[in-house]
Amino acid sequence: MNAIELQQVAKFLKRMSDRAIVPNLDQLHLTRAEGAILSTLIRTNDLSITTIIRQTLLPQSQASTAIASLVQRKWVSVSPDASDNRKTVVSVVPSIREAAKQSFQREADSILEESLPELSPADIAKLSELITSIASVIRSRGEEL
């Protein structure tokens, strides 16, 4: 596997987790960008637009359009950053955060099984174990997941 393939796998895993956290994107009529931003905000807390762009890997124009759409739906709110008025902070509204909590309860194995039905249960277990190990290493370094 080369670096480009690794990046493509990482993007696939990100989309897979976004769909798990914000299920039924099609039924909610969310774009991929809106789903990525919403799932990122649900996993974390309030984030600046710059941080959202960095974490979702979306171009600024796509992120801004998606945030505006989510604000219009009243799923997120925006406000000036209290510590730096030059920044804008985006927050998930409480009702949406509560609704998403149920999605967090799902185990990674079931998400992997749904997203990769071609893999055997043994392969899913191995993949889940490897992802857990990678997450553990990242946390032990003090890096952000």
C-alpha positions in Angstrom: 0.0 0.0 0.0 1.3 3.4 -0.9 0.6 6.8 0.8 -2.2 7.7 -1.6 -4.0 4.4 -1.0 -3.5 4.9 2.8 -5.1 8.3 2.5 -8.0 6.9 0.4 -8.6 4.2 3.1 -8.5 6.8 5.8 -11.1 8.9 3.9 -13.3 5.8 3.5 -13.1 5.1 7.3 -14.0 8.7 8.0 -17.1 8.5 5.7 -18.0 5.2 7.3 -17.8 6.7 10.8 -19.7 9.8 9.8 -22.6 7.6 8.5 -22.6 5.7 11.7 -22.7 8.8 13.9 -25.3 10.6 11.6 -27.2 7.6 10.2 -29.5 7.9 7.2 -27.8 10.9 5.6 -29.9 10.4 2.5 -33.1 10.4 4.5 -32.0 13.5 6.4 -31.2 15.1 3.1 -27.7 16.0 4.2 -24.8 16.4 1.8 -21.6 14.5 2.5 -20.1 17.8 3.7 -23.0 18.5 6.1 -22.8 15.0 7.5 -19.0 15.3 8.0 -19.3 18.6 9.8 -22.3 17.4 11.9 -20.6 14.2 12.9 -17.3 16.0 13.8 -19.2 18.5 16.0 -21.2 15.7 17.7 -18.0 13.8 18.5 -16.4 16.9 19.9 -17.7 20.1 21.3 -17.7 23.7 20.0 -15.2 24.1 17.2 -13.9 27.0 15.2 -14.5 26.9 11.4 -10.8 26.6 10.9 -10.7 23.5 13.1 -13.7 22.0 11.3 -12.0 22.5 8.0 -8.8 20.8 9.3 -10.7 17.9 10.8 -13.1 17.2 8.0 -10.6 17.9 5.2 -13.2 19.9 3.4 -12.4 23.0 1.2 -13.3 26.2 3.0 -16.1 27.0 0.5 -17.8 23.6 1.0 -17.5 23.9 4.8 -18.9 27.4 4.8 -21.8 26.4 2.6 -22.5 23.3 4.7 -22.4 25.2 8.0 -24.8 27.9 6.6 -27.2 25.1 5.6 -27.0 23.5 9.1 -27.6 26.9 10.7 -30.6 27.4 8.5 -32.0 24.0 9.6 -31.3 25.0 13.2 -29.1 22.0 13.8 -26.0 24.1 14.6 -25.5 27.6 15.9 -22.6 30.0 15.3 -21.2 32.6 17.6 -18.1 34.7 18.1 -15.3 32.9 20.0 -15.3 34.4 23.5 -11.5 34.3 23.6 -10.9 35.6 20.1 -13.6 37.6 18.4 -12.0 37.1 15.0 -13.0 33.5 15.1 -16.4 32.0 14.7 -17.4 29.0 16.8 -19.9 26.4 15.6 -22.0 24.3 18.1 -24.5 21.5 17.7 -27.8 22.5 19.3 -28.7 20.4 22.3 -31.7 18.6 20.7 -29.5 17.3 17.9 -26.7 16.3 20.3 -29.2 14.3 22.4 -30.7 12.6 19.3 -27.1 11.6 18.2 -26.2 9.9 21.5 -27.9 6.7 20.5 -25.7 6.4 17.5 -22.6 6.6 19.7 -23.6 3.4 21.5 -23.0 1.3 18.4 -20.0 -1.0 18.5 -17.3 -0.6 15.8 -17.7 -4.2 14.8 -21.3 -3.7 13.7 -20.4 -0.5 11.8 -17.5 -2.4 10.0 -19.8 -5.3 9.2 -22.4 -3.0 7.6 -19.8 -1.0 5.7 -17.6 -4.0 4.6 -19.9 -7.0 4.1 -17.3 -8.7 1.9 -15.1 -9.3 5.0 -15.5 -12.4 7.2 -16.4 -12.0 10.9 -12.8 -13.0 11.7 -11.4 -10.3 9.4 -13.8 -7.7 11.0 -12.6 -8.7 14.4 -8.9 -8.3 13.3 -9.7 -5.0 11.7 -11.5 -3.7 14.8 -8.6 -4.9 17.0 -6.1 -3.1 14.8 -8.1 0.1 14.8 -8.4 -0.1 18.6 -4.6 -0.5 18.8 -4.0 2.4 16.5 -6.3 4.6 18.6 -4.5 3.5 21.8 -1.1 4.5 20.3 -2.5 7.9 19.2 -4.0 8.5 22.7 -0.8 7.4 24.4 1.1 10.1 22.4 -1.3 12.7 23.6 -2.4 13.3 20.1 -6.0 14.2 19.1 -8.1 11.4 17.6 
